[in-house]
Amino acid sequence: MRDTLVLNASFEPLSTVTLHRAVVLVLQDKAVVEQTHPEMWLRAAAVELPAPRVIRLCRYVRVPFRRRAPWSRRGVLVRDRHRCAYCGRRATTVDHLVPRSRGGSDSWLNTVAACAEDNHHKADRTPEQAGMSLLRQPFEPSPADAMLLALGLDGGSLPGWLSGGPPGVGRRLDPEAAA
């Protein structure tokens, strides 16, 4: 299970790694712990340390620029926080605003999380044709935002400098939250 966020030396998100790999990077002095799991400790014969949730590399690693976060069903559910875009209940499926049978694509802006009942009710129609309205509009997360959302982290659970901005400046991952 990948549950530790790895930040570059410049505090930009790079990837996620297993807890074991994160501990190895910290013990080899290649990374420092920025945030720990609450009440979770790792113990060995000679060492006891809090389990890292976010680590930062000590040296800057140059990575090629990624323009877009890859689309996935799991990504849509995580982006929408497992809440139905039509009624707000727990979402278990992904609904296409323009159905695939009518030329709709698997894209961030054409898919929303939906409960099974609303997905079945909408069926092979657009929301307007089904008389359904969206509680929030879909958006395309940046690659860094998609990674933070996948880890269950957002601007509210991280200090401002960890949520993408310079120290002291936080930002929200959901554009609707800012409005």
N, C-alpha and C positions, 0 to 999 in steps of 0.2 A: 504494500500500500504506500503510495507516494503522498506523504503528508507534511513534508518540510519544504518551505519556499526558500529558494536560493536567490540572493540578491547579488548583483555585481558590486564591485567596490564603490561604484557611483550610485548605489542604492536602487538601480533599476532591476526589476524582476527578470531572472534568466530562465529558471526552470523549477521543477519540483523533484525532490529526491526522496528516497526512503529514509526513515529515521536512522537506520544503521549507517547509511552513507553519510548523512549529515554529521553524526557523531564522529565518524572517522575523519572527516574534513576538519572538524573542530580540534580533535586530539592531535592531528598532524600540523596544527597551527596554520592551516590554509584558509580557515574561515573563523569568524567570531559569531557568537550567539547574539542576535538582536532581540528576539522574543522567545519565551519558553511556553510550553504547555502548562496550564495551571495545575498544580498538584500532581504532576507526573515526573517521577525521578527515575534515572537509570543508575543501577548499582552494579559494581564489579568488586573484585577482591581488593583493589587498591584505589578505586576512584568512585565518587558519587557525584552526579551532576544532573541538573534539570534537563528534561527532554526538550531539545530545540524545536521550535515551531517555525522560526524564521532565522536564517543564517546569512551573513554577508561575507563574501570572499575578501581576502586581504589584498589581493592583486587584481587589477582590472583585466577582464577578459573581453577581447573584441569579438563581437558576434555579427553575422550578417543581418541586415535589416529585414524584419518581417513586416509586411504591409498589412496583412489581414489575419485574423484569428480563424482557424479552420472551423467550419460549421459541423456540428454534430447534434444528435437528438439530446444527448446528455448535456451538452453545452447550452441548448435552449432551455431545458428544465432548470439548470443551475442559474442561468441569466435571469429567468423569471421567478427564481426562488421557490420553485415547485408550487406556484400558485396559478390557478386558472385565470387566463386573461379575460374571460367572459363573466365569471361569477366570484372569483377570489378564493374558492375552495381549493383543497389539495389537488394538484395536477399530477397525472400519471402518464399522459400521452402528449404528443406534439401534433398540433393542428396547422395545416397549411391555409393561409388566408385566401390565396388563389389556389384551388385544388390542383394537384399534380395532373389529374385527368384533363384539366383545362389549360395546361401549359405552365402551371406554377412550379417553381423550383425549390430545391432544398437550400434555402438561404436564410440568413439572419433576419432579414426584413420581411420575409414571407411566412415565417413560422412563429408560433407562440405556444406556450405551455397551456394545456387544457385538461379539464377533468373528463373522464370517459363519457359522462352524460351529455355535456355540452358538445364534445367532439362528435358524438353520435347524432345529436339533434341538428347540428350544422350540416353534417353529412357532406355531400358533394356540391356545396354551394358556397358562395362568398358570404361573409358575415352580414352584408347588407341584404342579400337575397333571403337569408334565414331570419332576418329581423333581430340580429344580435349585435351588440356594441362592445367594443374593447374597453376594458378598464384602463389600460395603458398601451401605448404604441410600442411595437418591437423596435429594437435598436441593435446596431452592430457593435459589439464590444471591441476594444483594441486588443491586440495580443496580450499585453500586460494585464489589462482588466479581466480578460477571460481566464488568465492563470490565477489571479487573485480570487475571482468568483469561484473557480473550481476548488480552491482550497477552503472556501467558506469565509474568506476574509473580505472586508469592504472598508470603505473610508471611515466607517464608524468604529470598527474594531481595531484599527491600526493608528499609531501616531501619524501626524501629518507627513513627516518625512518618509514614512514607509509606504504611504498610499500614493506615491508617485510624484510628489512635489518636493521642493527643497525643504529643509527643516522649518517647521512652524507653519507650513502651508499645506492643508489637507484638501482632498477633492473627493467628490462622490462618483461612484462608478455608474450609477443609474442616472441618465439625464433627466428622467421624470422627477427624481428626488430633489433636484435643484430648482425645479419650477414651482 
